Every structure is written in structure tokens, then in C-alpha cells.
Amino acid sequence: MEKRNPDNTSIKIYSTPWCGPCKMAKKFLSEKGYQFEEVDIEKNNISREEMASMTKGTTVPQILINNHPIGGFDDLIQLFETEPFK
């Protein structure tokens, strides 16, 4: 598997402004040097059902890396412990 770095990794985060894990995920990624696109589901009037159809999850944050749903904040941390991100 190709080594992941900020130059070859696109990230989209579905979030809300009041979500603690969303803030932690964004801080974590920023500290690692990754940029991301943030989609506020409330501001964009995206229902949890619509979000689930795009991300496979109904809670926020929902994170997509290179258009693949990975889950939420805990899943993000676990992913960064795998070989492609080390």
C-alpha cells in the first residue's frame, strides 16, 4: 500500500460546530500537516440519513480519506497507527 502523506491524501470531514470529537479530529489532522474539506451538516442542511448514504455512518464526525469512509475520530486515530500513515 502506498505511503500516505499530506500531498497524496484528500480528506473530507462531515461535522457540526458543537461536536467535540469533530474539533479533536480537525486539530489532530492539522497538527499532522493534513488539509481537509469540512462539511457542516447543519449549515448545509444534510440529514443524518443523507450523511449515512455518503459515509456509512450516522454520527459526527464522519471522515472520508481519498473518498473512502473510515468512520469517526477513534477510527481516524487507529488509521494513523497503521503502516501507510507512519
C-alpha positions in Angstrom: 0.0 0.0 0.0 1.2 3.5 -0.9 2.6 5.6 2.0 0.2 8.3 2.9 1.2 11.9 3.3 -0.5 15.4 3.1 0.3 15.6 -0.6 -1.4 12.4 -1.7 -4.3 12.3 0.8 -7.6 14.1 0.4 -9.8 14.3 3.5 -13.4 15.3 3.9 -15.0 15.7 7.4 -18.7 15.8 7.9 -19.2 17.7 11.2 -21.2 20.1 13.3 -19.9 23.2 15.1 -20.8 21.9 18.6 -19.2 18.4 18.1 -16.2 17.8 20.4 -14.8 14.8 18.5 -15.1 16.8 15.3 -12.9 19.5 16.8 -10.4 16.9 18.0 -10.3 15.3 14.5 -9.6 18.6 12.8 -6.9 19.5 15.4 -5.3 16.1 15.0 -5.2 16.4 11.2 -3.9 20.0 11.3 -1.1 19.1 13.7 -0.1 16.2 11.3 0.0 18.7 8.4 -3.1 17.4 6.6 -5.6 19.7 5.0 -9.2 18.7 4.8 -12.6 19.9 3.5 -15.1 20.4 6.2 -18.8 19.9 5.5 -21.1 21.3 8.3 -24.1 19.1 8.0 -26.3 21.6 9.8 -25.3 24.6 7.7 -25.6 22.5 4.5 -29.0 21.0 5.7 -27.7 17.4 5.4 -29.8 14.9 7.3 -28.0 12.1 9.2 -29.7 9.7 6.8 -28.2 11.6 3.8 -24.8 11.7 5.5 -25.0 7.9 6.2 -25.7 7.3 2.5 -22.4 9.1 1.7 -20.3 8.0 4.6 -21.8 4.8 6.0 -22.1 6.5 9.5 -24.8 8.5 11.3 -22.7 10.2 13.9 -20.4 13.1 13.5 -17.6 13.4 12.6 -17.7 11.1 9.6 -14.4 11.2 7.8 -13.6 10.2 4.2 -10.0 9.7 3.1 -9.4 9.5 -0.6 -13.2 9.1 -1.0 -13.3 6.0 1.3 -15.4 6.2 4.5 -13.2 5.5 7.5 -15.6 6.4 10.4 -15.2 8.8 13.2 -12.5 10.3 15.4 -11.5 7.0 17.0 -11.2 5.3 13.6 -9.1 8.2 12.4 -6.6 7.7 15.3 -6.5 4.0 14.6 -5.9 4.5 10.9 -2.9 6.8 11.6 -1.3 4.0 13.7 -1.3 1.8 10.6 1.8 1.4 8.3 0.6 3.7 5.4 0.5 6.7 7.8 3.6 6.0 9.9 
